[in-house]
Amino acid sequence: MHTIEAIARVLVVGLTLGAGLPVVFALGLRLRALGAGDENADGSITAPNPVYKAAGYFLFALVVAVVAVGILWVCRHTLDYHLGIQVFPASWY
C-alpha cells in the first residue's frame, strides 16, 4: 500500500505543478492583457483596468515563488552540506 500512496502523491504533485502552473501563468497573461486597455475599431479607447493588471502581476509573482521554492527544495541537501544553509526545517524531510 505504501507504493500506491507514493505513486499517487507523485501523480498529484506532477499534475498540479506540471499543468497547474502553466494555467496560472496563462491566466496571469490574460488578466494583464485585459487590464492594459485597448483601442476599438471605431476609434474609441477602453481605459486600462488596474485591478486586472494587479491580479495578473500577482499570479506572475505566485508562479515565480513556486518555482523558486521548488528549486530550493531540490537543492536543500546541497545547500546544507556545502554552505551550512538550512532553508527548510529538518522536520519537513
CORHUTA-V703100 format. One record per residue. N is the residue number from 1. RES is the residue in one letter. SS is DSSP state (@ for helix, = for strand, . for the rest). PSI is psi in whole degrees, -180 to 180 (999 if undefined). Layout:
n->(N & N)
res->(RES & RES)
ss->(SS & SS)
psi->(PSI & PSI)
//
This chain:
n->(1 & 2 & 3 & 4 & 5 & 6 & 7 & 8 & 9 & 10 & 11 & 12 & 13 & 14 & 15 & 16 & 17 & 18 & 19 & 20 & 21 & 22 & 23 & 24 & 25 & 26 & 27 & 28 & 29 & 30 & 31 & 32 & 33 & 34 & 35 & 36 & 37 & 38 & 39 & 40 & 41 & 42 & 43 & 44 & 45 & 46 & 47 & 48 & 49 & 50 & 51 & 52 & 53 & 54 & 55 & 56 & 57 & 58 & 59 & 60 & 61 & 62 & 63 & 64 & 65 & 66 & 67 & 68 & 69 & 70 & 71 & 72 & 73 & 74 & 75 & 76 & 77 & 78 & 79 & 80 & 81 & 82 & 83 & 84 & 85 & 86 & 87 & 88 & 89 & 90 & 91 & 92 & 93)
res->(M & H & T & I & E & A & I & A & R & V & L & V & V & G & L & T & L & G & A & G & L & P & V & V & F & A & L & G & L & R & L & R & A & L & G & A & G & D & E & N & A & D & G & S & I & T & A & P & N & P & V & Y & K & A & A & G & Y & F & L & F & A & L & V & V & A & V & V & A & V & G & I & L & W & V & C & R & H & T & L & D & Y & H & L & G & I & Q & V & F & P & A & S & W & Y)
ss->(. & @ & @ & @ & @ & @ & @ & @ & @ & @ & @ & @ & @ & @ & @ & @ & @ & @ & @ & @ & @ & @ & @ & @ & @ & @ & @ & @ & @ & @ & @ & @ & @ & @ & @ & . & . & = & = & . & . & . & . & . & = & = & . & . & . & @ & @ & @ & @ & @ & @ & @ & @ & @ & @ & @ & @ & @ & @ & @ & @ & @ & @ & @ & @ & @ & @ & @ & @ & @ & . & @ & @ & @ & @ & @ & @ & @ & @ & . & . & . & . & . & . & @ & @ & @ & .)
psi->(-28 & -38 & -42 & -40 & -40 & -42 & -41 & -40 & -46 & -40 & -45 & -46 & -40 & -43 & -40 & -50 & -34 & -35 & -30 & -44 & -43 & -34 & -43 & -41 & -44 & -38 & -38 & -41 & -43 & -44 & -38 & -40 & -39 & -34 & -9 & -19 & 170 & 162 & 124 & 170 & -30 & 4 & -8 & 154 & 134 & 128 & 147 & 148 & 107 & -23 & -44 & -40 & -47 & -40 & -40 & -46 & -35 & -43 & -37 & -44 & -37 & -44 & -44 & -41 & -42 & -41 & -43 & -43 & -38 & -43 & -43 & -36 & -41 & -36 & 9 & -40 & -38 & -43 & -39 & -42 & -50 & -36 & -11 & 20 & 118 & 100 & -43 & 148 & 149 & -22 & -13 & -18 & 999)
//
